[in-house]
Amino acid sequence: MSGGRDLRALPKTDLHVHLEGAMPASTVVDLAGRYGAGLPEGLRDGHYEFRNFRHFIDEWLASIACLRSREDFHRIALEFCEDEAAEGVRYAEVSLSLADHADRFADWDAVVEGVLEGLVQGEREHGVRCRLSIDVVRGIDLKLSRRAMLIAIAYRDGGVFGVGLGGEEVYPPEPYASIFDEARDAGLRSVPHAGETGGPASIRGALDALGAERIGHGIRVLEDPHLVAELLERQIPLEVCPTSNVMTRVVPSMELHPLPRLLEAGLLVTLNSDDPSMFTSPLAGEYEACRRAFGMDDEALAALAHSGVVASFAEEATKRQLADAIDAWLADARPRLSGRRCSVPL
């Protein structure tokens, strides 16, 4: 690592991270071998490569085909907690694309229960508090999306906090309005993807049709100054995932990523890992990438960590503890380098 405090020791939140995309490549290989499932064609020597966003979606679907039992979901949830703890994550809001598993699972309750049990065990063993959101998936049968929302409501008091909207932004948010209305009426939070591959209209739809409380990615908001002003006024956070955007060719390079301009505009920006195994984007590595590509010092990186706390749906006591821990990290004047290099493809 370059100079500065140890970024793995910086207490962090991870607010935009997909459980399936955090599944280690070794687990994909192991489970695929067990079940005789094919491997994603872009997975080579433990790393993925993508030609574009559509290819990433194809590889995503190929990778999750190895998940065949409740125990598999328990396993990947527990592994997720272990990996997040190693990155200094203290609190995570992780999403599950439940409808993407419909062709292999009739019993969706078993999938969710396997995940939640794994997250509870992970908190006990690794000290990471995790809450779950259920993604509504664009471009599939709306009946499946509605079923996913109803499952989310059923587990609202068991660890599920919200519903998201994932998939390709060629499918606009508006058709999902009634699904999100029902979820929000039941007390769930709205955390859709928007403004990643789609432009400002995607973000506008997420706000107006879905009642978005945070925007997943949102990096194209700068194309509409009026929308920027609205997000500023309403303090709607952005869940920014730089390496993800580079890996899917949404942004040509880390150096050209709009994150610094989002911050300069005064927007509430959080830093997240998205699909850390598929993109080789562990969260401490994302902070290191910002240090390296944008020249961000420890104070700026701590401010990003604080923004993650503010934008989270954690309990107030948890927020206070996290904020105090970030301040303590920053107050420690001694660089405490781990000696282990963050691997972040640029």
Order of alpha helices (4+ residues) and beta strands (2+ residues): beta-alpha-beta-beta-alpha-alpha-beta-alpha-beta-alpha-beta-alpha-beta-beta-alpha-beta-alpha-beta-alpha-alpha-beta-alpha-alpha-alpha-alpha
